[in-house]
Amino acid sequence: VLELQLTPALVFLRSTLEQLQEKDTDHIFTSPVSLKEVPDYLEFVSEPMDFSTMHDKLEAHKYSSVADLESDFNLMISNCLRYNSNDTVFHKAAMQLREVGGAVLRHAQLQALSIG
Ligand SMILES: CC(=O)c1c[nH]c2ccccc12
């Protein structure tokens, strides 16, 4: 496929992002938190982040490394841990995603090193 030859990095980062999103089985992080439904959200979170925004950034070539992807992933998780109190489904889902997503990112980082 042409894309694989021309921009292997983009293909690799897209695959990594898809693997991360697969771990969000409740689809809690699919789209931005609605500021209409959650009017106080920006009192707690200065920079919202979600997987659809990460896909848009990836296709706009805003990510040049696994580390770039990782920092937005970590932002998305920390926003959720801050806004949602500990005894909520969302807080527990963020803790779980931080664990399994971290493993995906560590593996991707190792792959990126080995393929150069
Ligand atoms: C990811 C996250 O915090 C949320 C995802 N959906 C929500 C609905 C209400 C409040 C927070 C959220």
The ligand as a MOL file (V3000), in Angstrom:
LIG
                    3D

  0  0  0     0  0            999 V3000
M  V30 BEGIN CTAB
M  V30 COUNTS 12 13 0 0 0
M  V30 BEGIN ATOM
M  V30 1 C -14.1530 11.0130 30.4500 0
M  V30 2 C -15.1070 11.7020 31.3440 0
M  V30 3 O -14.7490 12.3200 32.3450 0
M  V30 4 C -16.5100 11.6430 31.0070 0
M  V30 5 C -17.0400 10.9270 29.9630 0
M  V30 6 N -18.3760 11.1190 29.9420 0
M  V30 7 C -18.7260 11.9490 30.9560 0
M  V30 8 C -19.9830 12.4170 31.3450 0
M  V30 9 C -20.0460 13.2510 32.4490 0
M  V30 10 C -18.8810 13.6160 33.1560 0
M  V30 11 C -17.6320 13.1510 32.7750 0
M  V30 12 C -17.5710 12.3060 31.6590 0
M  V30 END ATOM
M  V30 BEGIN BOND
M  V30 1 1 1 2
M  V30 2 2 2 3
M  V30 3 1 2 4
M  V30 4 2 4 5
M  V30 5 1 4 12
M  V30 6 1 5 6
M  V30 7 1 6 7
M  V30 8 1 7 8
M  V30 9 2 7 12
M  V30 10 2 8 9
M  V30 11 1 9 10
M  V30 12 2 10 11
M  V30 13 1 11 12
M  V30 END BOND
M  V30 END CTAB
M  END
